[in-house]
Amino acid sequence: MRDGHVGVRLMNDYACDWPIWWAEGLQAEPKDLDLSADLEEKVRAWARHFHEHFDHLSRWDCHQTKQTHARLAREIEAELTAQIGRDLEVRVDLWELRD
């Protein structure tokens, strides 16, 4: 638990460049998580990838970008767990990969 929070959720949302949310639903601020600069940049790059390749009507621009997005999410989940997993449960919601 950290500052009353029990976990975080990695989840993209339209128009958000920071896709980490407290389990309770509000967006977690990067400064609250104390992540390495490298991981923070990976998280931001993953969100950019989502915004550049996903459209709410036409979905992914190609199958390869969808697969890349899923792979990057697994990598970020592992790094988040390594960095904050002792204090916070890390969950991933890849709603954008569901058909």
ROSE-4610 file (N, C-alpha, C; in Angstrom, 1 decimal, always signed):
// ROSE-4610
residu = [M/M/M/R/R/R/D/D/D/G/G/G/H/H/H/V/V/V/G/G/G/V/V/V/R/R/R/L/L/L/M/M/M/N/N/N/D/D/D/Y/Y/Y/A/A/A/C/C/C/D/D/D/W/W/W/P/P/P/I/I/I/W/W/W/W/W/W/A/A/A/E/E/E/G/G/G/L/L/L/Q/Q/Q/A/A/A/E/E/E/P/P/P/K/K/K/D/D/D/L/L/L/D/D/D/L/L/L/S/S/S/A/A/A/D/D/D/L/L/L/E/E/E/E/E/E/K/K/K/V/V/V/R/R/R/A/A/A/W/W/W/A/A/A/R/R/R/H/H/H/F/F/F/H/H/H/E/E/E/H/H/H/F/F/F/D/D/D/H/H/H/L/L/L/S/S/S/R/R/R/W/W/W/D/D/D/C/C/C/H/H/H/Q/Q/Q/T/T/T/K/K/K/Q/Q/Q/T/T/T/H/H/H/A/A/A/R/R/R/L/L/L/A/A/A/R/R/R/E/E/E/I/I/I/E/E/E/A/A/A/E/E/E/L/L/L/T/T/T/A/A/A/Q/Q/Q/I/I/I/G/G/G/R/R/R/D/D/D/L/L/L/E/E/E/V/V/V/R/R/R/V/V/V/D/D/D/L/L/L/W/W/W/E/E/E/L/L/L/R/R/R/D/D/D]
num = [1/1/1/2/2/2/3/3/3/4/4/4/5/5/5/6/6/6/7/7/7/8/8/8/9/9/9/10/10/10/11/11/11/12/12/12/13/13/13/14/14/14/15/15/15/16/16/16/17/17/17/18/18/18/19/19/19/20/20/20/21/21/21/22/22/22/23/23/23/24/24/24/25/25/25/26/26/26/27/27/27/28/28/28/29/29/29/30/30/30/31/31/31/32/32/32/33/33/33/34/34/34/35/35/35/36/36/36/37/37/37/38/38/38/39/39/39/40/40/40/41/41/41/42/42/42/43/43/43/44/44/44/45/45/45/46/46/46/47/47/47/48/48/48/49/49/49/50/50/50/51/51/51/52/52/52/53/53/53/54/54/54/55/55/55/56/56/56/57/57/57/58/58/58/59/59/59/60/60/60/61/61/61/62/62/62/63/63/63/64/64/64/65/65/65/66/66/66/67/67/67/68/68/68/69/69/69/70/70/70/71/71/71/72/72/72/73/73/73/74/74/74/75/75/75/76/76/76/77/77/77/78/78/78/79/79/79/80/80/80/81/81/81/82/82/82/83/83/83/84/84/84/85/85/85/86/86/86/87/87/87/88/88/88/89/89/89/90/90/90/91/91/91/92/92/92/93/93/93/94/94/94/95/95/95/96/96/96/97/97/97/98/98/98/99/99/99]
x = [+0.9/+0.0/+0.9/+0.5/+1.2/+0.2/+0.4/-0.5/-1.9/-2.3/-3.7/-4.1/-3.3/-3.6/-3.1/-3.9/-3.5/-2.9/-3.2/-2.7/-2.8/-2.2/-2.2/-2.7/-3.2/-3.7/-3.0/-2.4/-1.8/-2.9/-3.4/-4.5/-4.5/-4.6/-4.7/-6.1/-6.1/-7.4/-7.2/-8.2/-8.1/-7.6/-6.7/-6.2/-5.4/-5.0/-4.1/-2.7/-1.7/-0.3/+0.3/-0.4/+0.1/-0.9/-0.7/-1.7/-1.6/-1.3/-1.3/-2.3/-3.2/-4.3/-4.2/-4.7/-4.8/-5.9/-5.8/-6.9/-8.2/-8.3/-9.6/-10.1/-9.4/-9.9/-9.3/-8.7/-8.1/-6.7/-6.3/-5.0/-3.9/-2.9/-1.7/-0.7/-0.1/+0.9/+2.2/+3.1/+4.4/+5.2/+5.1/+5.9/+5.4/+4.2/+3.7/+4.2/+4.7/+5.1/+6.6/+7.4/+8.8/+9.5/+9.1/+9.6/+11.0/+11.8/+13.0/+12.7/+13.6/+13.4/+13.2/+13.9/+13.8/+12.4/+11.9/+10.5/+9.5/+9.6/+8.7/+8.6/+9.7/+9.8/+9.1/+9.3/+8.7/+7.2/+6.7/+5.3/+4.7/+5.4/+4.9/+5.0/+6.0/+6.2/+5.1/+4.7/+3.6/+2.3/+2.0/+0.8/+0.8/+2.0/+2.1/+1.8/+2.3/+2.1/+0.6/-0.1/-1.6/-2.2/-1.8/-2.5/-2.1/-0.9/-0.5/-1.1/-1.5/-1.9/-3.3/-4.0/-5.3/-6.4/-7.5/-8.6/-9.8/-10.7/-11.8/-12.8/-12.8/-13.7/-13.1/-11.9/-11.2/-10.2/-10.0/-9.2/-7.7/-6.9/-5.5/-5.2/-4.2/-3.9/-3.3/-2.7/-2.3/-2.1/-2.1/-1.9/-0.6/+0.5/+1.8/+1.8/+1.2/+1.2/+0.4/-0.6/-1.4/-0.5/+0.2/+1.1/+2.2/+2.8/+3.8/+3.3/+2.1/+1.5/+1.3/+0.9/+0.7/+2.0/+3.0/+4.4/+4.9/+4.8/+5.3/+4.6/+3.3/+2.5/+3.0/+3.3/+3.9/+5.2/+6.1/+7.4/+7.2/+6.3/+6.1/+5.5/+4.6/+4.0/+5.1/+6.0/+7.1/+8.0/+8.3/+9.2/+8.4/+7.2/+6.4/+6.4/+6.1/+6.1/+7.4/+8.5/+9.8/+10.1/+9.6/+9.9/+8.9/+7.6/+6.7/+5.8/+6.1/+5.2/+5.2/+6.2/+6.2/+5.1/+4.9/+3.9/+2.5/+2.5/+1.3/+1.0/-0.2/-0.5/-0.6/+0.0/+0.1/-0.9/-1.8/-2.8/-2.7/-3.1/-3.1/-4.5/-5.0/-6.3/-6.0/-6.0/-5.7/-7.0/-8.0/-9.3/-9.1/-8.1/-7.9/-7.5/-7.2/-6.8/-8.0/-9.0/-10.2/-10.9/-11.4/-12.2/-13.6]
y = [-1.2/+0.0/+1.2/+2.2/+3.5/+4.6/+5.5/+6.6/+6.3/+5.1/+4.7/+3.9/+3.8/+3.1/+1.7/+0.8/-0.7/-1.2/-0.4/-0.9/+0.1/-0.2/+0.6/-0.3/+0.4/-0.2/+0.5/-0.3/+0.2/+0.1/+1.2/+1.2/+2.5/+2.4/+3.5/+4.1/+5.4/+6.2/+7.2/+7.6/+8.6/+9.9/+10.6/+11.9/+11.9/+10.7/+10.7/+10.3/+11.0/+10.6/+9.9/+9.7/+8.9/+7.9/+6.6/+5.6/+4.7/+5.3/+4.6/+5.2/+4.3/+4.8/+4.1/+4.8/+4.1/+3.1/+2.0/+1.0/+1.5/+2.6/+3.2/+4.1/+4.3/+4.9/+6.2/+7.0/+8.2/+8.0/+9.0/+8.9/+9.0/+8.1/+8.3/+9.2/+10.1/+11.0/+10.3/+10.6/+9.9/+10.2/+11.4/+11.7/+10.8/+10.4/+9.6/+8.1/+7.7/+6.3/+6.1/+7.2/+7.1/+6.0/+6.1/+5.1/+5.6/+4.7/+5.1/+6.0/+6.9/+7.7/+6.8/+5.7/+4.8/+4.2/+3.8/+3.2/+4.2/+5.4/+6.5/+6.8/+6.8/+7.1/+5.9/+4.7/+3.5/+3.6/+4.0/+4.1/+5.2/+6.3/+7.4/+7.0/+6.3/+5.8/+4.8/+4.0/+3.0/+3.8/+4.8/+5.6/+6.3/+6.8/+7.4/+6.4/+5.2/+4.1/+3.9/+3.8/+3.7/+4.8/+6.0/+7.2/+7.3/+6.8/+6.9/+5.7/+4.6/+3.5/+2.9/+3.5/+3.0/+4.1/+3.7/+4.6/+3.9/+4.6/+4.0/+3.4/+3.8/+3.3/+2.2/+2.4/+1.4/+0.5/+0.8/-0.1/+0.1/-1.0/-0.9/-0.7/+0.0/+0.3/-1.0/-1.9/-3.2/-4.2/-5.4/-6.5/-6.4/-6.1/-6.0/-4.9/-3.8/-2.8/-3.2/-4.0/-4.5/-5.5/-6.4/-7.3/-6.6/-5.6/-4.8/-4.1/-3.6/-3.0/-3.9/-5.1/-6.2/-6.6/-6.7/-7.1/-6.0/-4.8/-3.7/-3.6/-3.9/-3.9/-4.9/-6.1/-7.1/-6.7/-6.1/-5.6/-4.6/-3.6/-2.6/-3.1/-4.1/-4.7/-5.4/-6.1/-6.7/-5.7/-4.6/-3.6/-2.8/-2.5/-1.9/-2.8/-4.1/-5.0/-5.0/-5.0/-5.0/-3.8/-2.6/-1.4/-1.0/-1.3/-0.9/-2.1/-3.3/-4.4/-4.8/-4.4/-4.7/-3.9/-2.7/-1.8/-1.8/-2.0/-1.9/-3.1/-3.5/-4.6/-3.9/-4.6/-4.0/-4.9/-4.2/-4.8/-4.2/-4.9/-4.3/-4.5/-3.5/-3.6/-3.2/-4.2/-4.0/-4.1/-3.2/-3.2/-3.0/-2.3/-1.9/-3.2/-4.3/-5.5/-6.4/-6.2/-7.1/-6.8/-7.9/-7.7/-7.4]
z = [+0.0/+0.0/+0.0/-0.7/-0.8/-0.7/+0.3/+0.4/+0.3/+0.9/+0.9/-0.3/-1.3/-2.5/-2.5/-3.0/-2.9/-4.3/-5.3/-6.6/-7.7/-8.9/-10.0/-11.2/-12.2/-13.5/-14.6/-15.5/-16.7/-17.8/-18.3/-19.2/-20.0/-21.3/-22.2/-22.1/-22.3/-22.5/-23.5/-24.2/-25.2/-24.6/-25.3/-25.0/-23.7/-23.2/-22.0/-22.4/-22.0/-22.3/-21.2/-20.1/-18.9/-18.6/-18.9/-18.8/-17.6/-16.5/-15.2/-14.3/-13.7/-12.9/-11.6/-10.5/-9.2/-9.4/-8.6/-8.6/-8.4/-7.6/-7.3/-8.4/-9.5/-10.7/-11.1/-10.2/-10.6/-11.2/-12.0/-12.7/-11.7/-11.7/-10.8/-11.5/-10.7/-11.3/-11.2/-12.2/-12.3/-11.0/-10.4/-9.2/-8.0/-8.0/-6.9/-7.0/-8.1/-8.3/-8.1/-8.3/-8.1/-9.0/-10.3/-11.3/-11.8/-12.3/-13.0/-14.2/-14.6/-15.8/-17.0/-17.1/-18.2/-18.3/-17.2/-17.2/-17.5/-16.9/-17.2/-18.7/-19.3/-20.8/-21.6/-21.1/-21.8/-21.7/-20.5/-20.3/-21.3/-21.3/-22.2/-23.7/-24.1/-25.4/-25.8/-24.8/-25.0/-25.3/-24.5/-24.7/-26.1/-26.5/-27.8/-28.9/-28.7/-29.7/-29.9/-28.8/-28.8/-29.6/-29.3/-29.9/-31.4/-31.8/-33.2/-34.1/-33.4/-34.2/-34.0/-33.0/-32.7/-32.9/-33.5/-33.8/-33.2/-32.5/-31.9/-32.9/-34.1/-35.1/-35.9/-36.4/-37.3/-36.5/-35.3/-34.4/-34.8/-34.8/-35.1/-36.6/-36.9/-38.3/-39.0/-38.2/-38.8/-37.6/-38.0/-37.0/-36.2/-36.9/-36.3/-35.2/-35.4/-34.4/-33.1/-33.4/-32.3/-31.5/-32.1/-31.4/-30.7/-31.3/-30.7/-29.4/-29.5/-28.3/-27.2/-27.5/-26.4/-25.8/-26.6/-26.1/-25.2/-25.7/-24.8/-23.5/-23.5/-22.3/-21.3/-21.8/-20.9/-20.3/-21.2/-20.7/-19.6/-19.8/-18.9/-17.6/-17.7/-16.5/-15.7/-16.3/-15.6/-14.9/-15.6/-15.0/-13.8/-14.0/-13.0/-11.7/-11.9/-10.8/-10.1/-10.8/-10.2/-9.4/-9.9/-9.3/-8.1/-8.3/-7.2/-6.7/-7.1/-6.8/-5.3/-4.6/-3.1/-2.4/-2.9/-2.3/-2.9/-4.2/-5.0/-5.9/-6.0/-7.0/-8.4/-9.3/-10.7/-11.6/-12.2/-13.1/-14.5/-15.5/-16.8/-17.4/-18.0/-18.7/-20.2/-21.0/-22.5/-23.3/-22.9/-23.5/-25.0/-25.4/-26.9/-27.7/-27.0/-27.8/-27.9/-27.2/-27.3/-28.6/-29.2/-30.5/-30.3]
